[in-house]
């Protein structure tokens, strides 16, 4: 049986992915979203784990591939 699992980001994850794709650092993302840097790091870690990625650059690539 061949099943394809699609991973869908939450609205907040998508927002972070967009800001990462724009080249923003955690400090700037935290300021933009009015959350702590620790929360940004937690979101980034969740995105990396969810998509089985290695780094932030890959997050930007995933975002670009999903952009309408």
N, CA, C and O atoms as CSV, one atom per row, in Angstrom:
chain,resi,resn,atom,element,x,y,z
A,1,UNK,N,N,0.837,-1.174,0.000
A,1,UNK,CA,C,0.000,0.000,0.000
A,1,UNK,C,C,0.882,1.238,0.000
A,1,UNK,O,O,1.819,1.338,0.793
A,2,UNK,N,N,0.587,2.173,-0.881
A,2,UNK,CA,C,1.390,3.390,-1.023
A,2,UNK,C,C,0.550,4.585,-0.574
A,2,UNK,O,O,-0.340,5.033,-1.297
A,3,UNK,N,N,0.837,5.095,0.619
A,3,UNK,CA,C,0.094,6.247,1.121
A,3,UNK,C,C,1.020,7.444,1.214
A,3,UNK,O,O,2.183,7.331,1.601
A,4,UNK,N,N,0.476,8.588,0.851
A,4,UNK,CA,C,1.251,9.817,0.883
A,4,UNK,C,C,0.729,10.696,2.026
A,4,UNK,O,O,-0.453,11.037,2.072
A,5,UNK,N,N,1.621,11.049,2.934
A,5,UNK,CA,C,1.235,11.882,4.058
A,5,UNK,C,C,1.621,13.318,3.744
A,5,UNK,O,O,2.781,13.617,3.459
A,6,UNK,N,N,0.634,14.198,3.801
A,6,UNK,CA,C,0.884,15.603,3.541
A,6,UNK,C,C,1.003,16.333,4.869
A,6,UNK,O,O,0.146,16.210,5.745
A,7,UNK,N,N,2.080,17.093,5.001
A,7,UNK,CA,C,2.290,17.874,6.211
A,7,UNK,C,C,1.834,19.300,5.925
A,7,UNK,O,O,2.250,19.919,4.945
A,8,UNK,N,N,0.977,19.802,6.794
A,8,UNK,CA,C,0.444,21.147,6.616
A,8,UNK,C,C,0.855,22.010,7.807
A,8,UNK,O,O,0.622,21.636,8.957
A,9,UNK,N,N,1.466,23.162,7.535
A,9,UNK,CA,C,1.856,24.032,8.652
A,9,UNK,C,C,0.634,24.725,9.259
A,9,UNK,O,O,-0.355,24.997,8.578
A,10,UNK,N,N,0.737,24.997,10.551
A,10,UNK,CA,C,-0.297,25.796,11.198
A,10,UNK,C,C,-0.158,27.228,10.690
A,10,UNK,O,O,0.870,27.576,10.110
A,11,UNK,N,N,-1.174,28.062,10.898
A,11,UNK,CA,C,-1.040,29.462,10.467
A,11,UNK,C,C,0.188,30.154,11.079
A,11,UNK,O,O,0.856,30.932,10.398
A,12,UNK,N,N,0.488,29.880,12.346
A,12,UNK,CA,C,1.648,30.504,12.990
A,12,UNK,C,C,2.943,29.970,12.395
A,12,UNK,O,O,3.880,30.735,12.169
A,13,UNK,N,N,3.009,28.663,12.140
A,13,UNK,CA,C,4.200,28.094,11.510
A,13,UNK,C,C,4.415,28.703,10.132
A,13,UNK,O,O,5.544,29.018,9.755
A,14,UNK,N,N,3.340,28.867,9.391
A,14,UNK,CA,C,3.437,29.465,8.052
A,14,UNK,C,C,3.966,30.900,8.148
A,14,UNK,O,O,4.783,31.325,7.331
A,15,UNK,N,N,3.494,31.634,9.150
A,15,UNK,CA,C,3.958,33.000,9.361
A,15,UNK,C,C,5.460,33.022,9.659
A,15,UNK,O,O,6.196,33.846,9.117
A,16,UNK,N,N,5.899,32.117,10.517
A,16,UNK,CA,C,7.331,32.038,10.827
A,16,UNK,C,C,8.134,31.630,9.598
A,16,UNK,O,O,9.204,32.183,9.342
A,17,UNK,N,N,7.627,30.675,8.845
A,17,UNK,CA,C,8.318,30.227,7.637
A,17,UNK,C,C,8.502,31.386,6.665
A,17,UNK,O,O,9.555,31.518,6.041
A,18,UNK,N,N,7.475,32.226,6.538
A,18,UNK,CA,C,7.558,33.383,5.650
A,18,UNK,C,C,8.656,34.340,6.119
A,18,UNK,O,O,9.448,34.824,5.310
A,19,UNK,N,N,8.701,34.610,7.416
A,19,UNK,CA,C,9.700,35.545,7.945
A,19,UNK,C,C,11.110,34.973,7.828
A,19,UNK,O,O,12.060,35.707,7.554
A,20,UNK,N,N,11.245,33.673,8.035
A,20,UNK,CA,C,12.546,33.018,7.849
A,20,UNK,C,C,12.961,33.115,6.382
A,20,UNK,O,O,14.122,33.385,6.074
A,21,UNK,N,N,11.999,32.892,5.474
A,21,UNK,CA,C,12.279,32.977,4.034
A,21,UNK,C,C,12.720,34.386,3.643
A,21,UNK,O,O,13.476,34.555,2.687
A,22,UNK,N,N,12.256,35.387,4.368
A,22,UNK,CA,C,12.670,36.772,4.128
A,22,UNK,C,C,14.046,37.073,4.713
A,22,UNK,O,O,14.570,38.175,4.546
A,23,UNK,N,N,14.630,36.087,5.403
A,23,UNK,CA,C,15.976,36.253,5.936
A,23,UNK,C,C,16.042,36.847,7.332
A,23,UNK,O,O,17.112,37.245,7.794
A,24,UNK,N,N,14.895,36.908,8.004
A,24,UNK,CA,C,14.878,37.507,9.343
A,24,UNK,C,C,15.479,36.568,10.379
A,24,UNK,O,O,15.338,35.348,10.288
A,25,UNK,N,N,16.150,37.152,11.358
A,25,UNK,CA,C,16.718,36.395,12.467
A,25,UNK,C,C,15.683,36.263,13.569
A,25,UNK,O,O,14.698,37.001,13.597
A,26,UNK,N,N,15.909,35.312,14.484
A,26,UNK,CA,C,14.951,35.049,15.560
A,26,UNK,C,C,14.587,36.305,16.339
A,26,UNK,O,O,13.420,36.512,16.672
A,27,UNK,N,N,15.572,37.142,16.631
A,27,UNK,CA,C,15.333,38.359,17.403
A,27,UNK,C,C,14.325,39.262,16.688
A,27,UNK,O,O,13.417,39.810,17.314
A,28,UNK,N,N,14.495,39.408,15.378
A,28,UNK,CA,C,13.604,40.253,14.588
A,28,UNK,C,C,12.219,39.632,14.429
A,28,UNK,O,O,11.203,40.328,14.444
A,29,UNK,N,N,12.202,38.312,14.277
A,29,UNK,CA,C,10.921,37.602,14.182
A,29,UNK,C,C,10.140,37.775,15.484
A,29,UNK,O,O,8.936,38.029,15.463
A,30,UNK,N,N,10.830,37.638,16.609
A,30,UNK,CA,C,10.190,37.801,17.915
A,30,UNK,C,C,9.584,39.194,18.046
A,30,UNK,O,O,8.463,39.344,18.532
A,31,UNK,N,N,10.309,40.191,17.622
A,31,UNK,CA,C,9.827,41.565,17.685
A,31,UNK,C,C,8.618,41.748,16.760
A,31,UNK,O,O,7.619,42.351,17.152
A,32,UNK,N,N,8.711,41.238,15.562
A,32,UNK,CA,C,7.636,41.352,14.566
A,32,UNK,C,C,6.339,40.702,15.050
A,32,UNK,O,O,5.252,41.249,14.865
A,33,UNK,N,N,6.471,39.527,15.674
A,33,UNK,CA,C,5.292,38.776,16.101
A,33,UNK,C,C,4.913,39.040,17.558
A,33,UNK,O,O,3.920,38.513,18.059
A,34,UNK,N,N,5.705,39.849,18.219
A,34,UNK,CA,C,5.492,40.185,19.629
A,34,UNK,C,C,5.437,38.941,20.508
A,34,UNK,O,O,4.536,38.762,21.327
A,35,UNK,N,N,6.451,38.081,20.299
A,35,UNK,CA,C,6.623,36.892,21.125
A,35,UNK,C,C,8.087,36.845,21.552
A,35,UNK,O,O,8.904,37.616,21.047
A,36,UNK,N,N,8.423,35.954,22.473
A,36,UNK,CA,C,9.803,35.873,22.936
A,36,UNK,C,C,10.677,35.113,21.932
A,36,UNK,O,O,10.183,34.347,21.104
A,37,UNK,N,N,11.979,35.350,22.031
A,37,UNK,CA,C,12.908,34.612,21.175
A,37,UNK,C,C,12.845,33.123,21.467
A,37,UNK,O,O,13.001,32.305,20.561
A,38,UNK,N,N,12.616,32.764,22.732
A,38,UNK,CA,C,12.489,31.343,23.089
A,38,UNK,C,C,11.302,30.702,22.372
A,38,UNK,O,O,11.383,29.556,21.929
A,39,UNK,N,N,10.210,31.439,22.258
A,39,UNK,CA,C,9.040,30.933,21.543
A,39,UNK,C,C,9.346,30.773,20.059
A,39,UNK,O,O,8.928,29.797,19.436
A,40,UNK,N,N,10.071,31.727,19.496
A,40,UNK,CA,C,10.478,31.621,18.091
A,40,UNK,C,C,11.328,30.371,17.899
A,40,UNK,O,O,11.103,29.599,16.968
A,41,UNK,N,N,12.307,30.173,18.784
A,41,UNK,CA,C,13.168,28.989,18.684
A,41,UNK,C,C,12.352,27.703,18.774
A,41,UNK,O,O,12.620,26.740,18.057
A,42,UNK,N,N,11.356,27.693,19.655
A,42,UNK,CA,C,10.504,26.507,19.791
A,42,UNK,C,C,9.729,26.252,18.497
A,42,UNK,O,O,9.635,25.111,18.043
A,43,UNK,N,N,9.178,27.301,17.911
A,43,UNK,CA,C,8.455,27.148,16.644
A,43,UNK,C,C,9.382,26.641,15.542
A,43,UNK,O,O,9.019,25.742,14.783
A,44,UNK,N,N,10.578,27.221,15.457
A,44,UNK,CA,C,11.546,26.806,14.434
A,44,UNK,C,C,11.898,25.330,14.619
A,44,UNK,O,O,11.953,24.575,13.647
A,45,UNK,N,N,12.136,24.923,15.858
A,45,UNK,CA,C,12.451,23.515,16.133
A,45,UNK,C,C,11.298,22.611,15.729
A,45,UNK,O,O,11.513,21.541,15.159
A,46,UNK,N,N,10.075,23.038,16.024
A,46,UNK,CA,C,8.900,22.242,15.650
A,46,UNK,C,C,8.781,22.101,14.136
A,46,UNK,O,O,8.464,21.024,13.630
A,47,UNK,N,N,9.035,23.190,13.415
A,47,UNK,CA,C,8.963,23.150,11.954
A,47,UNK,C,C,10.031,22.214,11.402
A,47,UNK,O,O,9.758,21.405,10.515
A,48,UNK,N,N,11.244,22.326,11.929
A,48,UNK,CA,C,12.340,21.463,11.465
A,48,UNK,C,C,11.999,19.996,11.706
A,48,UNK,O,O,12.223,19.149,10.841
A,49,UNK,N,N,11.455,19.700,12.888
A,49,UNK,CA,C,11.095,18.315,13.206
A,49,UNK,C,C,9.913,17.844,12.350
A,49,UNK,O,O,9.927,16.728,11.829
A,50,UNK,N,N,8.910,18.680,12.210
A,50,UNK,CA,C,7.699,18.329,11.461
A,50,UNK,C,C,8.007,17.977,10.004
A,50,UNK,O,O,7.425,17.048,9.445
A,51,UNK,N,N,8.913,18.720,9.408
A,51,UNK,CA,C,9.264,18.506,7.993
A,51,UNK,C,C,10.528,17.669,7.819
A,51,UNK,O,O,10.966,17.423,6.695
A,52,UNK,N,N,11.111,17.232,8.937
A,52,UNK,CA,C,12.346,16.435,8.892
A,52,UNK,C,C,13.447,17.175,8.134
A,52,UNK,O,O,14.050,16.636,7.206
A,53,UNK,N,N,13.698,18.423,8.545
A,53,UNK,CA,C,14.689,19.287,7.902
A,53,UNK,C,C,15.966,19.361,8.728
A,53,UNK,O,O,16.033,18.855,9.848
A,54,UNK,N,N,16.967,19.998,8.155
A,54,UNK,CA,C,18.262,20.143,8.813
A,54,UNK,C,C,18.513,21.554,9.326
A,54,UNK,O,O,19.213,21.735,10.323
A,55,UNK,N,N,17.943,22.566,8.649
A,55,UNK,CA,C,18.279,23.948,9.009
A,55,UNK,C,C,17.225,24.932,8.499
A,55,UNK,O,O,16.255,24.558,7.839
A,56,UNK,N,N,17.456,26.212,8.835
A,56,UNK,CA,C,16.526,27.284,8.478
A,56,UNK,C,C,16.450,27.506,6.965
A,56,UNK,O,O,15.397,27.882,6.450
A,57,UNK,N,N,17.532,27.282,6.265
A,57,UNK,CA,C,17.523,27.456,4.815
A,57,UNK,C,C,16.498,26.519,4.186
A,57,UNK,O,O,15.781,26.899,3.261
A,58,UNK,N,N,16.438,25.310,4.688
A,58,UNK,CA,C,15.466,24.352,4.172
A,58,UNK,C,C,14.034,24.784,4.497
A,58,UNK,O,O,13.112,24.502,3.731
A,59,UNK,N,N,13.847,25.463,5.625
A,59,UNK,CA,C,12.522,26.008,5.943
A,59,UNK,C,C,12.115,27.001,4.866
A,59,UNK,O,O,10.979,26.974,4.392
A,60,UNK,N,N,13.035,27.876,4.477
A,60,UNK,CA,C,12.755,28.874,3.440
A,60,UNK,C,C,12.402,28.200,2.118
A,60,UNK,O,O,11.507,28.660,1.409
A,61,UNK,N,N,13.090,27.124,1.785
A,61,UNK,CA,C,12.819,26.401,0.550
A,61,UNK,C,C,11.422,25.772,0.588
A,61,UNK,O,O,10.667,25.865,-0.379
A,62,UNK,N,N,11.090,25.142,1.699
A,62,UNK,CA,C,9.761,24.541,1.850
A,62,UNK,C,C,8.676,25.622,1.700
A,62,UNK,O,O,7.667,25.416,1.025
A,63,UNK,N,N,8.900,26.754,2.331
A,63,UNK,CA,C,7.932,27.858,2.226
A,63,UNK,C,C,7.766,28.293,0.772
A,63,UNK,O,O,6.645,28.476,0.299
A,64,UNK,N,N,8.886,28.458,0.066
A,64,UNK,CA,C,8.831,28.888,-1.326
A,64,UNK,C,C,8.098,27.877,-2.198
A,64,UNK,O,O,7.362,28.262,-3.106
A,65,UNK,N,N,8.289,26.605,-1.935
A,65,UNK,CA,C,7.631,25.564,-2.725
A,65,UNK,C,C,6.138,25.500,-2.459
A,65,UNK,O,O,5.372,25.069,-3.321
A,66,UNK,N,N,5.714,25.925,-1.268
A,66,UNK,CA,C,4.291,25.870,-0.924
A,66,UNK,C,C,3.562,27.160,-1.249
A,66,UNK,O,O,2.332,27.199,-1.226
A,67,UNK,N,N,4.299,28.210,-1.550
A,67,UNK,CA,C,3.681,29.517,-1.800
A,67,UNK,C,C,2.769,29.431,-3.029
A,67,UNK,O,O,3.121,28.806,-4.029
A,68,UNK,N,N,1.599,30.064,-2.943
A,68,UNK,CA,C,0.656,30.009,-4.074
A,68,UNK,C,C,1.155,30.781,-5.285
A,68,UNK,O,O,0.476,30.828,-6.311
